[in-house]
Structure formats: structure tokens, C-alpha cells
Amino acid sequence: MKKIIVKASVEYPVLIGRGILERLGEEVKQRIRPCKAAIITDTTVEALYAAQAECSLQEAGFTTCRYAYPAGEGSKHIGTLSEILEFLAEAEITRQDIIIALGGGVCGDMAGFAAAVYQRGIRFVQVPTTFLAAVDSSVGGKTAIDLKAGKNMAGAFYQPHLVLCDVDTLDTLPQEVFADGIAETLKYGIIGDAALFGKTASGAYRAELEEIIAACVEMKRDIVMEDEFDNGVRQLLNLGHTLGHAIEKRSGFSITHGHAVAIGMYLIAKAAEERGIAERGLSDVIRDALESNGLPYSVEYSAEEIAEGVLKDKKRRGGEISFVFPVRIGHCEIVKIPVEEVTELVEKALK
């Protein structure tokens, strides 16, 4: 088992290994005295892992209750958040109790946001069960729900007290869901680890999932510890996300987050080449890596349709939006683009 310590506003460990879900109760007990544990999950993960998580917690002395919402990004809205909060109140969860976020990125976002606002904040534990959540969203304390205007428009920075990643849970993922995590792993490689990018691009990672996850978590840890509240270097983690979120929202979430980020990374690399920021041929390298891992790199939407979503992005600051431009594999730069240039930027990316 690998252990990585994140020292943010809350210091907490990230545990990565195989067969460690059965240790959930003992690991939580080492940090939090036995109390009520409210498991928040989705209907898919509930059928696979909720009973095991509950059993482990109960054997360690915790009293458990469970809420499962319909699986999918379509549940990540204020209505589901309201139902979770009402569930916590009806279960008489107090500030001395904990929330267990058992699932992928949607679950971690909603359960974490609920933990941040319920009774002005209670402790929570992240138990990621998707590759994407393991390498990215379970660490760093970003929690949010979607609004009609766009993705992650309401949320809070709220750190967990423990992240426990059982790599065995990834074995039950459909390939297209697993591929969402590949996109985020490639993102980390493009941002700051050429070797990680090369290994992921080639597909030579299946036997080294613990090491791959740890490499991504360590990179995110370092960035979060420098910029917990996303005012500077943490924005690098948005590579591919500004265009990707617009594409994801435009599709009505039929294009998943990781697949949309994959498209966004390729398009922003093309835009970076057009602007003379990126090395020539960089977009081709990224496209080949995506294609070899079964990820998309093109979309049928117009520049105007994508730009409309971009202009509603939460990264907009007045008349500017920050874009992360890849320069070469292993290095990116944050560039502020005037809003009146966004449509032109997308048009060049789509050529």
C-alpha cells in the first residue's frame, strides 16, 4: 500500500493499494473515533461495493446509513444535493459524524459539497471507485454541482480527512469509463511528466496502476499544497477542461467528462500551435495518444456553440478567460485570452 500525505488546510493521507476497501473501517477509526457514518454513493456502485464498505465500518464500531442516487452526471444538480442534505438530517447526522463518498467523481463532488455545507461542515472520507476519481478528483478538495448555466458552477473548497483508493475496484469498470481516467492521466503527463505521458500513451500502465495513480496524486498534491484555492499554478490542472466542459455541457452529458477533456486537450494543443506557443506537431502527438487509448479528439459542434459554453465558464474573470496551453509534453502555460477572441481561438482549434 502506498501512502501520500497532503498538507493543505487539512492534512490527510491518500492510501493506494489492492484489497484495502475491507480496511476502510480500521483506517477511518485510526483518525476518527467511531460515530455515525453516512455512505453516499450511486446506484451502480451501491450494488458492487456498498455492502463491503458498510461491513468494514460496522466491524470497526461505526453505525452506518446509506443514500444512493441514480448513477450519472445527470444527477449532479441541486435537487440531488438537497435530497442528500435532507437524508443526513433525517438520519440525525451531527458534526461529530462523517460522510463516506463511495464512488466516482460525481459522488465525490456531491458528497463533499454536502459535507461542506451540512451543519456548516462535517468530516468526510473519499473512497474513489473510478480511475478518473483515483488519479484526480478525489484529491484536492474541489467539490461542486452543475447548474443549468454550466458545470461545477456551485461548490466549495473542502478537503477530506482521508482518501482510500482500492485499485481492485477499477477492475469492474467498463472500458469507456476507465478511459475517462486515462484522459486525466495523459493530462498530468502533458502538464509536467513526459515519462508518465509516454507510458500512458503506449498503454504500458495496466500492470502498474498503483504507481500511475501515485504519480498523478503526488503531482496534484504538490500543486494543491502550493495553491489550494486555485488562484495560480493549480489552474494548470484545467488543461483541456475549459473547452471540454463546454463540449460536455453542450452534449447534455452524453459525452463523459474524461472524453470531453480528451477532445479539449487536442483542440487547445491545435490552438497553441496556431498561436506559436506550442511545438509544431504537439497536437499530433496528443491525438495519437488519445486514439491509441480509445479516446476521441474531434466533435461536431461549431466554434460558436463551443465558445458559448466557454464564455459561461467559472474561470472567466471579467473580460478574460484563462486557458492552459501546452507548450511541449511536460510543460504548459496559463494564458489569459480576451473574451472577444474566444470564438476565433475555437475556430482555429477546429480547423
C-alpha positions as CSV (number, residue, x, y, z in Angstrom):
1,M,0.0,0.0,0.0
2,K,1.3,3.5,-1.0
3,K,0.7,6.4,1.4
4,I,0.9,10.0,0.2
5,I,0.4,12.9,2.7
6,V,-1.4,16.0,1.5
7,K,-0.7,19.1,3.7
8,A,-3.4,21.6,2.8
9,S,-5.8,23.4,5.2
10,V,-6.5,19.9,6.5
11,E,-3.6,17.3,6.5
12,Y,-4.7,13.9,5.3
13,P,-3.3,10.7,3.8
14,V,-4.1,9.2,0.4
15,L,-3.9,5.4,0.6
16,I,-3.5,3.5,-2.6
17,G,-3.4,-0.3,-2.9
18,R,-5.2,-3.5,-3.7
19,G,-7.7,-5.1,-1.4
20,I,-7.8,-2.2,1.0
21,L,-11.6,-1.5,0.9
22,E,-12.0,-4.1,3.6
23,R,-9.7,-2.0,5.8
24,L,-11.9,1.1,5.4
25,G,-13.3,0.9,8.9
26,E,-9.9,0.5,10.6
27,E,-8.3,3.2,8.5
28,V,-11.1,5.7,9.4
29,K,-11.0,4.6,13.0
30,Q,-7.3,5.5,13.3
31,R,-8.2,9.1,12.5
32,I,-11.9,9.5,13.7
33,R,-13.5,7.9,16.7
34,P,-16.4,5.6,15.9
35,C,-19.5,7.5,15.2
36,K,-22.3,7.5,12.6
37,A,-21.0,7.1,9.0
38,A,-23.3,8.2,6.2
39,I,-22.4,6.4,3.0
40,I,-23.2,8.5,-0.1
41,T,-23.0,6.5,-3.4
42,D,-24.7,5.9,-6.7
43,T,-27.0,3.0,-7.7
44,T,-24.2,1.3,-9.7
45,V,-21.5,1.5,-7.1
46,E,-24.1,0.6,-4.4
47,A,-24.7,-2.8,-5.9
48,L,-20.9,-3.5,-6.2
49,Y,-19.3,-2.1,-3.0
50,A,-21.7,-0.6,-0.5
51,A,-22.2,-3.8,1.5
52,Q,-18.4,-4.3,1.8
53,A,-17.9,-0.7,2.9
54,E,-20.7,-0.9,5.4
55,C,-19.4,-4.2,6.9
56,S,-15.9,-2.8,7.3
57,L,-17.2,0.3,9.0
58,Q,-19.5,-1.6,11.3
59,E,-16.8,-4.1,12.3
60,A,-14.7,-1.1,13.4
61,G,-17.5,0.2,15.6
62,F,-19.2,2.7,13.3
63,T,-23.0,2.9,12.9
64,T,-23.9,3.2,9.2
65,C,-26.6,4.6,7.0
66,R,-26.7,4.8,3.2
67,Y,-28.1,7.0,0.4
68,A,-27.8,6.1,-3.3
69,Y,-28.8,8.4,-6.1
70,P,-29.2,7.5,-9.8
71,A,-25.8,7.0,-11.4
72,G,-24.6,9.5,-13.9
73,E,-23.6,13.2,-14.4
74,G,-27.3,14.0,-14.8
75,S,-27.8,13.6,-11.0
76,K,-25.1,16.2,-10.2
77,H,-27.5,19.0,-9.5
78,I,-29.1,20.9,-6.7
79,G,-32.1,18.6,-6.5
80,T,-29.8,15.6,-5.6
81,L,-27.8,17.7,-3.2
82,S,-31.0,18.8,-1.5
83,E,-32.1,15.1,-1.1
84,I,-28.7,14.2,0.3
85,L,-28.9,17.0,2.9
86,E,-32.4,16.0,3.9
87,F,-31.2,12.4,4.2
88,L,-28.4,13.5,6.5
89,A,-30.8,15.5,8.7
90,E,-33.4,12.6,8.8
91,A,-30.6,10.2,9.8
92,E,-29.7,12.7,12.6
93,I,-26.1,13.0,11.4
94,T,-24.3,15.6,13.6
95,R,-21.0,17.5,13.3
96,Q,-19.3,14.7,15.2
97,D,-20.2,12.2,12.5
98,I,-18.8,11.6,9.0
99,I,-19.7,11.2,5.4
100,I,-18.2,8.5,3.2
101,A,-18.1,9.4,-0.5
102,L,-18.1,5.9,-2.2
103,G,-17.9,6.3,-6.0
104,G,-16.5,8.3,-8.9
105,G,-16.1,12.0,-9.5
106,V,-19.8,12.8,-9.3
107,C,-20.1,11.1,-6.0
108,G,-17.0,12.8,-4.5
109,D,-18.2,16.2,-5.7
110,M,-21.7,16.0,-4.3
111,A,-20.9,14.2,-1.1
112,G,-18.0,16.6,-0.5
113,F,-20.2,19.6,-1.2
114,A,-22.8,18.2,1.2
115,A,-20.2,17.7,3.8
116,A,-19.0,21.3,3.4
117,V,-22.5,22.8,3.9
118,Y,-24.3,20.4,6.2
119,Q,-24.3,22.0,9.7
120,R,-21.6,24.3,8.3
121,G,-19.2,21.5,7.7
122,I,-18.7,17.9,8.8
123,R,-15.8,15.5,8.1
124,F,-15.8,13.3,5.1
125,V,-13.8,10.5,3.5
126,Q,-13.2,9.9,-0.2
127,V,-13.3,6.3,-1.5
128,P,-12.8,6.6,-5.3
129,T,-14.0,3.7,-7.3
130,T,-13.2,5.0,-10.8
131,F,-9.8,5.6,-12.4
132,L,-10.6,9.3,-13.0
133,A,-11.6,9.9,-9.4
134,A,-8.5,8.0,-8.2
135,V,-6.0,10.0,-10.2
136,D,-7.7,13.4,-9.9
137,S,-11.0,14.4,-8.4
138,S,-10.8,12.6,-5.0
139,V,-7.7,14.7,-4.0
140,G,-7.5,18.4,-3.6
141,G,-10.8,19.4,-2.0
142,K,-12.8,20.7,-5.0
143,T,-16.5,19.9,-4.6
144,A,-19.3,21.1,-6.8
145,I,-22.6,20.6,-8.5
146,D,-23.7,21.6,-12.0
147,L,-26.1,24.4,-12.7
148,K,-28.2,24.9,-15.9
149,A,-25.6,27.5,-17.0
150,G,-22.6,25.1,-16.8
151,K,-20.5,22.5,-14.9
152,N,-19.4,22.9,-11.4
153,M,-20.8,26.4,-11.0
154,A,-21.7,26.0,-7.3
155,G,-19.4,24.3,-4.9
156,A,-16.8,24.7,-2.2
157,F,-13.1,24.0,-1.5
158,Y,-13.4,21.4,1.3
159,Q,-10.7,18.9,2.0
160,P,-11.4,15.3,3.0
161,H,-9.9,13.7,6.1
162,L,-8.8,10.5,4.3
163,V,-8.7,9.2,0.7
164,L,-8.7,5.4,0.4
165,C,-8.2,4.1,-3.2
166,D,-8.7,0.4,-3.6
167,V,-7.2,-0.4,-7.1
168,D,-9.3,-3.6,-7.2
169,T,-12.4,-1.5,-7.7
170,L,-11.2,-0.3,-11.0
171,D,-11.3,-3.9,-12.4
172,T,-15.1,-3.7,-12.6
173,L,-15.1,-0.5,-14.8
174,P,-16.4,-0.7,-18.4
175,Q,-13.6,0.3,-20.7
176,E,-15.2,3.6,-21.7
177,V,-15.4,4.6,-18.1
178,F,-11.8,3.5,-17.4
179,A,-10.8,5.6,-20.4
180,D,-12.0,8.7,-18.7
181,G,-9.2,8.2,-16.2
182,I,-6.7,7.7,-19.0
183,A,-7.5,11.1,-20.3
184,E,-6.8,12.7,-16.9
185,T,-3.6,10.7,-16.6
186,L,-2.4,11.9,-20.0
187,K,-3.3,15.4,-18.8
188,Y,-0.9,15.1,-15.9
189,G,1.8,13.9,-18.3
190,I,1.3,16.8,-20.6
191,I,1.4,19.2,-17.6
192,G,4.6,18.0,-16.0
193,D,5.7,14.4,-16.6
194,A,6.8,13.4,-20.1
195,A,7.7,9.9,-18.9
196,L,4.2,9.4,-17.4
197,F,2.7,10.6,-20.7
198,G,4.8,8.2,-22.7
199,K,3.9,5.2,-20.5
200,T,0.2,6.1,-20.6
201,A,0.2,6.8,-24.3
202,S,1.7,3.4,-25.1
203,G,-0.8,1.5,-22.9
204,A,2.1,0.2,-20.7
205,Y,0.3,1.1,-17.4
206,R,-2.2,-1.7,-16.7
207,A,0.3,-3.7,-14.6
208,E,1.4,-0.5,-12.8
209,L,-1.9,1.1,-11.8
210,E,-0.8,1.8,-8.2
211,E,2.4,3.6,-9.5
212,I,0.4,5.5,-12.1
213,I,-2.2,6.7,-9.6
214,A,0.5,7.6,-7.1
215,A,2.4,9.6,-9.7
216,C,-0.7,11.7,-10.5
217,V,-1.7,12.1,-6.9
218,E,1.8,13.3,-6.0
219,M,1.8,15.8,-8.7
220,K,-1.6,17.1,-7.7
221,R,-0.5,17.1,-4.0
222,D,2.4,19.4,-4.8
223,I,0.2,21.7,-6.8
224,V,-2.6,21.9,-4.2
225,M,-0.1,22.5,-1.4
226,E,1.2,25.5,-3.4
227,D,-2.2,26.8,-4.5
228,E,-5.1,25.2,-2.6
229,F,-7.7,27.7,-3.7
230,D,-7.0,27.8,-7.4
231,N,-5.6,31.3,-7.8
232,G,-2.4,30.4,-9.6
233,V,-0.5,27.3,-10.5
234,R,-3.5,25.0,-9.7
235,Q,-5.1,26.3,-12.9
236,L,-2.7,24.1,-14.8
237,L,-4.9,21.2,-13.8
238,N,-7.6,22.7,-16.1
239,L,-5.7,21.6,-19.2
240,G,-8.4,20.6,-21.7
241,H,-11.2,21.5,-19.3
242,T,-12.3,24.9,-20.5
243,L,-13.2,23.6,-23.9
244,G,-14.0,20.1,-22.5
245,H,-16.6,21.4,-20.0
246,A,-18.3,23.4,-22.9
247,I,-18.4,20.3,-25.0
248,E,-19.7,18.1,-22.2
249,K,-22.5,20.5,-21.3
250,R,-23.4,21.0,-25.0
251,S,-23.8,17.2,-25.4
252,G,-26.2,17.1,-22.5
253,F,-23.5,15.0,-20.7
254,S,-23.8,12.2,-23.3
255,I,-20.1,12.9,-23.8
256,T,-18.5,12.0,-20.5
257,H,-16.1,14.2,-18.6
258,G,-12.9,12.4,-19.5
259,H,-13.9,12.0,-23.1
260,A,-14.7,15.7,-23.3
261,V,-11.4,16.6,-21.6
262,A,-9.6,14.4,-24.2
263,I,-11.2,16.4,-27.0
264,G,-10.4,19.7,-25.2
265,M,-6.7,18.8,-24.8
266,Y,-6.3,18.1,-28.5
267,L,-8.2,21.2,-29.6
268,I,-6.2,23.5,-27.2
269,A,-3.0,22.0,-28.5
270,K,-4.0,22.9,-32.0
271,A,-4.8,26.4,-30.9
272,A,-1.5,26.6,-29.1
273,E,0.3,25.6,-32.3
274,E,-1.7,28.2,-34.3
275,R,-0.6,30.9,-31.9
276,G,3.0,29.8,-32.0
277,I,3.0,28.8,-28.3
278,A,3.4,25.1,-28.8
279,E,6.0,23.0,-30.6
280,R,4.9,22.0,-34.1
281,G,3.5,18.6,-34.2
282,L,2.4,18.6,-30.5
283,S,-1.2,18.2,-31.3
284,D,-0.4,15.2,-33.5
285,V,1.4,13.5,-30.6
286,I,-1.6,14.1,-28.3
287,R,-4.1,12.9,-30.9
288,D,-2.1,9.7,-31.4
289,A,-2.0,9.1,-27.6
290,L,-5.8,9.6,-27.4
291,E,-6.6,7.5,-30.4
292,S,-4.4,4.6,-29.2
293,N,-6.3,4.6,-25.9
294,G,-9.8,4.7,-27.5
295,L,-10.4,8.3,-26.7
296,P,-12.0,10.9,-29.0
297,Y,-10.3,14.0,-30.3
298,S,-13.0,15.6,-32.5
299,V,-16.5,16.9,-32.1
300,E,-19.3,18.0,-34.5
301,Y,-20.2,21.2,-32.7
302,S,-19.5,24.6,-34.2
303,A,-17.0,27.1,-32.9
304,E,-19.9,29.3,-31.9
305,E,-21.6,26.5,-29.9
306,I,-18.4,25.7,-28.0
307,A,-17.5,29.3,-27.4
308,E,-20.9,30.0,-25.9
309,G,-20.2,27.4,-23.3
310,V,-16.7,28.7,-22.7
311,L,-17.9,32.2,-22.1
312,K,-20.1,30.9,-19.2
313,D,-17.1,29.0,-17.6
314,K,-16.4,29.8,-14.0
315,K,-12.8,30.6,-14.9
316,R,-13.9,33.8,-16.6
317,R,-12.6,36.9,-14.8
318,G,-14.4,39.9,-16.2
319,G,-13.3,40.3,-19.8
320,E,-10.8,37.4,-19.8
321,I,-10.7,33.7,-19.6
322,S,-7.6,31.7,-18.5
323,F,-6.6,28.9,-20.9
324,V,-3.9,26.3,-20.3
325,F,-1.8,26.0,-23.4
326,P,0.5,23.0,-23.8
327,V,4.0,24.1,-25.0
328,R,5.5,20.6,-25.2
329,I,4.9,17.3,-23.4
330,G,5.7,18.0,-19.8
331,H,5.2,21.8,-19.9
332,C,2.2,24.1,-20.1
333,E,1.5,27.8,-19.7
334,I,-1.5,29.7,-18.4
335,V,-2.6,32.4,-20.8
336,K,-5.4,34.9,-20.3
337,I,-7.5,35.4,-23.5
338,P,-9.9,38.3,-24.0
339,V,-13.5,37.1,-24.3
340,E,-13.8,38.6,-27.8
341,E,-11.0,36.3,-29.0
342,V,-12.6,33.1,-27.8
343,T,-14.6,32.2,-30.8
344,E,-11.6,32.8,-33.1
345,L,-9.5,30.6,-30.9
346,V,-12.0,27.8,-31.1
347,E,-12.3,28.2,-34.9
348,K,-8.6,27.7,-35.3
349,A,-8.7,24.7,-33.0
350,L,-11.4,23.1,-35.1
351,K,-9.6,23.5,-38.4
